[in-house]
Amino acid sequence: MKLFSCVAILLASTVIPQAAKAQFEGMKYRIPLDANTVVLINAEKMFGSEVADKDRWAERRQAAYDAGILALPPDATEVVMAGRLDHEFGESVWELSMVKLNADRNVTTVAARFGGTVDEIVGRSAARLPNDQFVVQLMGNLLATYTPANRQDVSRWLRSTDVGSKEYLQPYLEQAFGYAEKVGTPIVMAADLSGTISPAMVKERFDSFESLKDSGISADDVAKLMEGVQGITLGVTLTDNAYGAVRVDFKDSPELLSKVGKELLIEVLQRQGAMIDDFLEWEPSVTGNTFMLRGLVSDNGARRMLS
C-alpha cells in the first residue's frame, strides 16, 4: 500500500501539546468494515524503546523524514492505516490513514501548502489535494487522509462511523489490534486473506515455485492448505534490539510446509514486492495452525517496513 505517502501533509501548523490518552482512541471505530488490511504503529512506544535510545533514533528521526528515508512524521504519536486491496489484481480499492499528533493541526493550512481546495464534509473541515486524496479534520490533533478523493465515498465513510456501529472488523484484523493493545507490539501489519485463494489457482501455479520443486509435496495437498489461509501478520517488538515475526495463519496445520515454508514464503513476498532481506536470516517454525518466521530486524529492515 502507498498509505504512508500522504502522511507528510499533516505537519503544517503550530504545536499545541495534548494530554495523554488511551492507545488508538477514536481511530479503530473509524475503519470501514470492508477493510482487509491494517497497519498499526505506536510511535511513542517505538521511539521510547531501549534500542531506539541506544541507536539514537529520536535524534535521527527528523533528518530521516526530511530525506524521505522514514515516512513517519516526527510529530506523530500513533498511526492507524487501513485499506481494501483487490488481492487478485493487486490494486487498491480505497485507502485510509489516520495520524494522531502531539499538536493540533489546521487542515486549511494543508490546502494552502499543497495547492488543495478547502471543503466541508459532514460538518468537518476538509481539503481536496491534487494527488487524488482528501484530508479530513477528525479532531484537533487527529487528521485522516482518504483516497481516492471521491467526495461521496468520504461522506459515507464519515457518516457510517459517526453513528458508532456495533459491527466489528473482520476477526483477523481484530486480532491485529489485540497484538498492539494487549501484547504491546508497537508495529503491526496485517492482511486478511480468507477466501482469496482457490485450489485451482494453486495447482495452476504450483510448478512455478522453485521451493516446491522436488519437495515431495503434492499440488493437491498444498492447494487444500492454501484454500484455508486466514491471513498474514508482521509484528515488530523493541527491547534491547528490534525483533520481528511474520505469521501466516491457516484453517488447518501447515506442518507439510515445515521444511519448505520459509523458501515458499520468501518467493511469494518477492513476487509481491514485499520482501525484506532480514527474512533470509529468520528462523521458521510451525505451531498449531500457524507458520512463523522470527528474527532480528536490522536498521535497513526497519526503514523498509516504515516506508
The 8 nearest C-alpha neighbors of each residue, nearest first, counted from 0:
[[1, 2, 91, 3, 94, 82, 84, 90],
 [0, 2, 3, 4, 5, 94, 306, 91],
 [3, 1, 4, 0, 5, 96, 94, 80],
 [4, 2, 6, 5, 1, 70, 306, 71],
 [3, 5, 2, 1, 6, 7, 70, 306],
 [4, 6, 3, 7, 8, 2, 144, 96],
 [5, 7, 3, 8, 4, 9, 72, 71],
 [8, 6, 9, 5, 72, 10, 4, 70],
 [7, 9, 6, 10, 5, 109, 11, 113],
 [8, 10, 7, 11, 6, 109, 142, 104],
 [11, 9, 8, 7, 12, 72, 74, 104],
 [10, 12, 9, 109, 108, 8, 104, 13],
 [13, 11, 104, 10, 105, 14, 108, 103],
 [12, 14, 15, 104, 103, 102, 11, 105],
 [13, 15, 102, 103, 16, 12, 101, 104],
 [14, 16, 102, 103, 13, 17, 101, 104],
 [17, 15, 102, 101, 14, 18, 103, 100],
 [18, 16, 101, 102, 19, 15, 140, 103],
 [17, 19, 20, 16, 101, 102, 15, 21],
 [18, 20, 17, 21, 101, 22, 16, 76],
 [21, 19, 18, 22, 24, 23, 17, 25],
 [22, 20, 24, 23, 19, 25, 180, 18],
 [21, 23, 24, 20, 180, 77, 41, 179],
 [24, 22, 26, 25, 21, 27, 77, 79],
 [25, 23, 22, 21, 26, 20, 27, 28],
 [24, 26, 27, 23, 28, 29, 141, 137],
 [27, 25, 29, 23, 24, 28, 79, 97],
 [28, 26, 29, 30, 25, 23, 24, 79],
 [27, 29, 30, 26, 160, 25, 163, 164],
 [28, 30, 160, 26, 27, 31, 25, 157],
 [29, 31, 28, 27, 32, 81, 34, 26],
 [32, 30, 33, 34, 29, 156, 160, 168],
 [31, 33, 168, 34, 30, 167, 169, 166],
 [32, 34, 31, 35, 83, 168, 169, 82],
 [35, 33, 83, 82, 32, 31, 36, 81],
 [34, 36, 191, 83, 190, 82, 33, 84],
 [37, 35, 190, 82, 81, 189, 34, 191],
 [38, 36, 81, 189, 80, 188, 39, 190],
 [37, 39, 188, 80, 187, 79, 81, 189],
 [40, 38, 79, 187, 186, 78, 188, 37],
 [41, 39, 186, 78, 185, 77, 42, 187],
 [40, 42, 77, 185, 44, 43, 45, 76],
 [41, 43, 45, 76, 44, 77, 40, 46],
 [44, 42, 76, 45, 46, 41, 47, 77],
 [43, 45, 47, 42, 41, 46, 48, 185],
 [44, 46, 42, 43, 47, 48, 185, 41],
 [47, 45, 51, 43, 48, 44, 42, 57],
 [46, 48, 44, 45, 43, 51, 49, 52],
 [49, 47, 51, 50, 46, 45, 237, 44],
 [50, 48, 52, 239, 51, 238, 53, 47],
 [49, 51, 239, 53, 240, 52, 48, 238],
 [52, 50, 56, 48, 54, 46, 49, 53],
 [51, 53, 55, 49, 50, 54, 48, 56],
 [54, 52, 50, 51, 55, 49, 56, 239],
 [53, 55, 51, 52, 56, 50, 49, 57],
 [56, 54, 52, 58, 57, 53, 51, 59],
 [57, 55, 51, 59, 58, 54, 60, 52],
 [56, 58, 60, 59, 55, 46, 51, 52],
 [59, 57, 55, 56, 60, 61, 62, 54],
 [58, 60, 56, 57, 62, 61, 63, 55],
 [61, 59, 57, 63, 62, 58, 56, 64],
 [60, 62, 64, 63, 59, 73, 65, 58],
 [61, 63, 65, 64, 59, 60, 66, 58],
 [64, 62, 68, 66, 60, 69, 61, 65],
 [63, 65, 69, 61, 67, 66, 62, 68],
 [66, 64, 62, 67, 63, 61, 68, 69],
 [67, 65, 63, 64, 68, 62, 69, 61],
 [66, 68, 64, 65, 69, 63, 70, 306],
 [67, 69, 63, 66, 64, 70, 302, 306],
 [70, 68, 64, 63, 67, 71, 306, 302],
 [69, 71, 306, 64, 3, 305, 72, 67],
 [70, 72, 69, 73, 64, 305, 75, 6],
 [73, 71, 74, 75, 7, 70, 64, 6],
 [74, 72, 75, 61, 60, 71, 64, 76],
 [73, 75, 72, 100, 101, 76, 10, 102],
 [76, 74, 100, 72, 73, 77, 99, 98],
 [75, 77, 42, 43, 100, 99, 41, 101],
 [78, 76, 41, 99, 42, 40, 75, 98],
 [77, 79, 98, 40, 97, 39, 99, 80],
 [80, 78, 39, 97, 38, 96, 98, 40],
 [79, 81, 96, 38, 37, 95, 97, 78],
 [82, 80, 37, 95, 36, 94, 34, 38],
 [83, 81, 94, 34, 36, 93, 95, 84],
 [82, 84, 34, 35, 92, 93, 91, 36],
 [83, 85, 91, 86, 92, 90, 82, 89],
 [84, 86, 90, 89, 87, 88, 91, 92],
 [87, 85, 89, 88, 84, 195, 90, 192],
 [86, 88, 85, 89, 195, 90, 84, 196],
 [87, 89, 90, 86, 85, 84, 91, 92],
 [90, 88, 86, 85, 87, 84, 91, 271],
 [91, 89, 85, 88, 84, 92, 86, 87],
 [90, 92, 84, 93, 85, 83, 89, 94],
 [93, 91, 83, 84, 90, 85, 94, 82],
 [92, 94, 82, 83, 91, 146, 147, 95],
 [95, 93, 82, 146, 145, 81, 2, 83],
 [96, 94, 145, 81, 80, 144, 82, 146],
 [95, 97, 80, 144, 143, 79, 2, 81],
 [98, 96, 143, 79, 142, 78, 80, 144],
 [99, 97, 78, 142, 141, 77, 100, 143],
 [98, 100, 141, 77, 76, 140, 75, 78],
 [101, 99, 75, 102, 140, 76, 74, 98],
 [100, 102, 16, 17, 74, 76, 75, 140],
 [103, 101, 15, 14, 16, 100, 140, 17],
 [102, 104, 140, 139, 15, 14, 105, 13],
 [105, 103, 12, 140, 139, 106, 102, 11],
 [106, 104, 107, 108, 12, 103, 109, 139],
 [105, 107, 109, 108, 136, 125, 104, 126],
 [108, 106, 110, 109, 105, 117, 111, 126],
 [109, 107, 111, 110, 106, 105, 112, 11],
 [110, 108, 106, 112, 107, 111, 11, 113],
 [111, 109, 115, 107, 108, 113, 126, 112],
 [112, 110, 108, 109, 114, 113, 115, 107],
 [111, 113, 109, 110, 114, 108, 11, 115],
 [114, 112, 110, 115, 111, 109, 128, 8],
 [113, 115, 111, 110, 112, 128, 116, 129],
 [116, 114, 110, 128, 127, 113, 126, 129],
 [115, 117, 127, 126, 110, 118, 128, 114],
 [118, 116, 126, 125, 110, 107, 127, 115],
 [117, 119, 125, 126, 124, 116, 120, 127],
 [118, 120, 124, 123, 125, 122, 121, 117],
 [119, 121, 123, 122, 154, 125, 118, 124],
 [122, 120, 123, 154, 119, 157, 158, 124],
 [123, 121, 120, 119, 124, 125, 118, 157],
 [124, 122, 120, 119, 121, 136, 125, 135],
 [123, 125, 119, 136, 135, 118, 120, 106],
 [126, 124, 135, 118, 119, 134, 117, 136],
 [127, 125, 117, 134, 116, 110, 133, 118],
 [126, 128, 133, 115, 116, 132, 134, 117],
 [127, 129, 115, 130, 132, 131, 133, 126],
 [128, 130, 131, 115, 127, 114, 132, 113],
 [131, 129, 128, 132, 127, 148, 147, 146],
 [132, 130, 148, 147, 129, 128, 146, 133],
 [133, 131, 148, 146, 147, 145, 128, 130],
 [132, 134, 127, 145, 148, 144, 126, 128],
 [133, 135, 144, 126, 125, 143, 127, 145],
 [136, 134, 125, 143, 142, 137, 124, 144],
 [135, 137, 142, 124, 138, 123, 106, 125],
 [136, 138, 142, 141, 135, 143, 139, 123],
 [139, 137, 141, 140, 136, 142, 103, 104],
 [138, 140, 103, 141, 104, 136, 137, 105],
 [139, 141, 103, 100, 138, 102, 99, 104],
 [142, 140, 99, 138, 137, 139, 98, 100],
 [143, 141, 136, 137, 98, 135, 97, 140],
 [144, 142, 97, 135, 96, 134, 98, 136],
 [143, 145, 134, 96, 133, 95, 135, 132],
 [146, 144, 95, 133, 132, 94, 147, 148],
 [147, 145, 132, 148, 94, 93, 131, 133],
 [146, 148, 132, 131, 149, 93, 145, 94],
 [149, 147, 132, 131, 146, 133, 150, 145],
 [148, 150, 152, 151, 147, 153, 146, 132],
 [151, 149, 153, 152, 148, 154, 120, 133],
 [152, 150, 154, 153, 149, 155, 156, 148],
 [151, 153, 155, 149, 154, 150, 156, 148],
 [154, 152, 156, 150, 155, 151, 157, 149],
 [153, 155, 151, 157, 152, 156, 150, 120],
 [156, 154, 152, 158, 153, 157, 159, 151],
 [155, 157, 153, 159, 154, 158, 152, 160],
 [158, 156, 154, 160, 155, 159, 161, 153],
 [159, 157, 161, 155, 160, 156, 154, 162],
 [158, 160, 156, 157, 161, 155, 162, 164],
 [159, 161, 29, 157, 162, 158, 163, 156],
 [162, 160, 158, 163, 159, 157, 164, 29],
 [161, 163, 160, 164, 159, 158, 157, 165],
 [164, 162, 161, 160, 165, 28, 159, 166],
 [163, 165, 166, 162, 160, 159, 28, 167],
 [166, 164, 163, 167, 162, 28, 160, 168],
 [167, 165, 164, 168, 32, 163, 28, 169],
 [166, 168, 165, 169, 32, 173, 170, 164],
 [167, 169, 32, 173, 170, 172, 166, 34],
 [168, 170, 172, 171, 173, 167, 32, 35],
 [171, 169, 173, 172, 174, 168, 167, 191],
 [170, 172, 174, 173, 169, 191, 175, 230],
 [173, 171, 175, 174, 170, 169, 168, 189],
 [174, 172, 170, 176, 175, 171, 168, 169],
 [173, 175, 177, 171, 172, 176, 170, 178],
 [176, 174, 172, 178, 177, 173, 189, 179],
 [177, 175, 179, 173, 174, 178, 180, 172],
 [178, 176, 174, 180, 175, 181, 179, 173],
 [177, 179, 182, 175, 176, 184, 181, 180],
 [180, 178, 184, 183, 176, 177, 182, 181],
 [179, 181, 177, 183, 178, 176, 182, 22],
 [182, 180, 177, 183, 178, 179, 176, 184],
 [181, 183, 178, 184, 179, 180, 177, 185],
 [182, 184, 179, 180, 181, 185, 178, 236],
 [183, 185, 179, 236, 186, 178, 182, 235],
 [186, 184, 41, 40, 45, 183, 179, 44],
 [187, 185, 40, 235, 234, 184, 39, 41],
 [188, 186, 234, 39, 233, 38, 189, 40],
 [187, 189, 38, 233, 232, 37, 39, 234],
 [190, 188, 232, 37, 36, 231, 233, 175],
 [189, 191, 36, 231, 230, 35, 192, 232],
 [190, 192, 230, 35, 193, 171, 36, 229],
 [193, 191, 230, 229, 195, 190, 194, 228],
 [194, 192, 229, 195, 191, 228, 230, 227],
 [193, 195, 196, 192, 226, 227, 228, 197],
 [194, 196, 193, 192, 197, 86, 87, 226],
 [197, 195, 226, 194, 225, 198, 200, 201],
 [196, 198, 200, 199, 226, 201, 195, 222],
 [199, 197, 222, 201, 200, 226, 202, 223],
 [200, 198, 202, 197, 201, 203, 222, 196],
 [199, 201, 203, 197, 198, 202, 204, 196],
 [202, 200, 198, 204, 222, 203, 199, 205],
 [203, 201, 205, 199, 204, 200, 218, 198],
 [202, 204, 200, 201, 205, 199, 206, 198],
 [205, 203, 201, 207, 202, 206, 200, 208],
 [206, 204, 202, 207, 201, 203, 208, 218],
 [205, 207, 208, 204, 212, 211, 209, 203],
 [206, 208, 204, 205, 209, 211, 212, 203],
 [209, 207, 210, 206, 211, 205, 212, 266],
 [208, 210, 212, 211, 207, 206, 263, 266],
 [209, 211, 208, 263, 262, 212, 259, 214],
 [212, 210, 214, 209, 208, 213, 216, 259],
 [211, 213, 209, 214, 210, 206, 208, 215],
 [214, 212, 215, 211, 216, 210, 209, 217],
 [215, 213, 211, 212, 216, 210, 259, 217],
 [214, 216, 213, 217, 212, 211, 218, 255],
 [217, 215, 214, 218, 220, 211, 221, 255],
 [218, 216, 219, 220, 215, 221, 214, 222],
 [217, 219, 221, 220, 202, 222, 205, 216],
 [220, 218, 222, 217, 221, 223, 202, 198],
 [221, 219, 223, 217, 222, 218, 224, 216],
 [220, 222, 224, 218, 223, 219, 225, 217],
 [223, 221, 198, 219, 225, 201, 220, 224],
 [224, 222, 220, 226, 221, 225, 219, 198],
 [225, 223, 221, 222, 226, 227, 220, 251],
 [226, 224, 228, 222, 227, 223, 221, 196],
 [225, 227, 196, 223, 224, 197, 228, 198],
 [226, 228, 250, 225, 249, 224, 229, 193],
 [229, 227, 249, 225, 226, 193, 230, 248],
 [230, 228, 193, 249, 192, 248, 227, 191],
 [229, 231, 191, 192, 248, 190, 247, 228],
 [230, 232, 247, 190, 246, 189, 248, 191],
 [233, 231, 189, 246, 188, 245, 190, 234],
 [234, 232, 245, 188, 244, 187, 189, 246],
 [233, 235, 187, 244, 186, 243, 188, 232],
 [236, 234, 243, 186, 242, 184, 244, 185],
 [237, 235, 242, 184, 241, 185, 243, 234],
 [238, 236, 241, 240, 48, 242, 50, 235],
 [237, 239, 240, 49, 50, 48, 241, 236],
 [238, 240, 50, 49, 237, 241, 48, 53],
 [241, 239, 50, 238, 237, 242, 295, 49],
 [240, 242, 237, 296, 236, 295, 238, 235],
 [243, 241, 295, 236, 296, 235, 294, 240],
 [244, 242, 235, 294, 234, 293, 296, 295],
 [243, 245, 293, 234, 292, 233, 246, 235],
 [244, 246, 233, 292, 291, 232, 293, 234],
 [247, 245, 291, 232, 231, 290, 248, 244],
 [246, 248, 231, 290, 289, 230, 291, 232],
 [247, 249, 289, 229, 230, 228, 288, 246],
 [250, 248, 228, 229, 251, 288, 227, 289],
 [249, 251, 227, 228, 288, 229, 252, 248],
 [252, 250, 288, 249, 253, 224, 227, 287],
 [251, 253, 288, 254, 287, 249, 289, 250],
 [254, 252, 255, 256, 288, 251, 290, 289],
 [253, 255, 257, 256, 252, 285, 290, 288],
 [254, 256, 253, 257, 216, 258, 252, 221],
 [257, 255, 260, 259, 254, 258, 253, 290],
 [256, 258, 254, 255, 260, 259, 285, 284],
 [259, 257, 256, 260, 255, 261, 214, 254],
 [260, 258, 256, 262, 261, 257, 263, 210],
 [261, 259, 256, 263, 262, 257, 264, 258],
 [260, 262, 264, 263, 259, 283, 265, 292],
 [261, 263, 265, 264, 259, 260, 210, 266],
 [264, 262, 260, 266, 210, 265, 261, 259],
 [265, 263, 267, 261, 266, 262, 260, 268],
 [264, 266, 268, 262, 267, 263, 269, 261],
 [267, 265, 263, 269, 264, 268, 262, 270],
 [266, 268, 264, 270, 265, 269, 263, 271],
 [269, 267, 273, 274, 271, 265, 270, 266],
 [268, 270, 274, 272, 266, 271, 267, 273],
 [269, 271, 267, 268, 272, 266, 273, 274],
 [272, 270, 268, 269, 273, 267, 274, 89],
 [271, 273, 269, 270, 274, 268, 267, 275],
 [274, 272, 268, 271, 269, 275, 270, 267],
 [273, 275, 268, 269, 272, 276, 265, 278],
 [276, 274, 277, 278, 300, 273, 303, 279],
 [275, 277, 278, 279, 274, 300, 280, 299],
 [278, 276, 279, 275, 280, 296, 300, 281],
 [277, 279, 281, 276, 280, 275, 292, 265],
 [278, 280, 277, 276, 281, 265, 275, 261],
 [281, 279, 278, 277, 282, 294, 276, 295],
 [280, 282, 294, 293, 278, 292, 279, 283],
 [281, 283, 293, 292, 294, 280, 284, 291],
 [284, 282, 292, 291, 261, 281, 293, 285],
 [285, 283, 291, 290, 292, 286, 257, 282],
 [284, 286, 290, 289, 291, 254, 257, 287],
 [287, 285, 289, 288, 290, 284, 291, 252],
 [286, 288, 289, 252, 285, 253, 251, 290],
 [287, 289, 252, 251, 249, 248, 253, 286],
 [290, 288, 248, 286, 287, 247, 285, 249],
 [289, 291, 285, 247, 246, 284, 253, 248],
 [292, 290, 246, 284, 283, 245, 285, 289],
 [291, 293, 283, 245, 282, 244, 281, 284],
 [294, 292, 244, 281, 282, 243, 291, 245],
 [293, 295, 281, 243, 242, 282, 296, 244],
 [294, 296, 242, 241, 243, 297, 277, 281],
 [297, 295, 241, 242, 300, 243, 277, 301],
 [296, 298, 300, 299, 301, 295, 277, 241],
 [299, 297, 301, 300, 302, 296, 303, 241],
 [298, 300, 302, 297, 301, 303, 296, 304],
 [299, 301, 297, 303, 298, 302, 296, 275],
 [300, 302, 298, 304, 303, 299, 297, 305],
 [301, 303, 305, 299, 304, 300, 306, 69],
 [304, 302, 300, 306, 301, 305, 299, 275],
 [303, 305, 301, 302, 306, 300, 275, 299],
 [306, 304, 302, 303, 70, 301, 69, 71],
 [305, 70, 303, 304, 69, 302, 3, 68]]
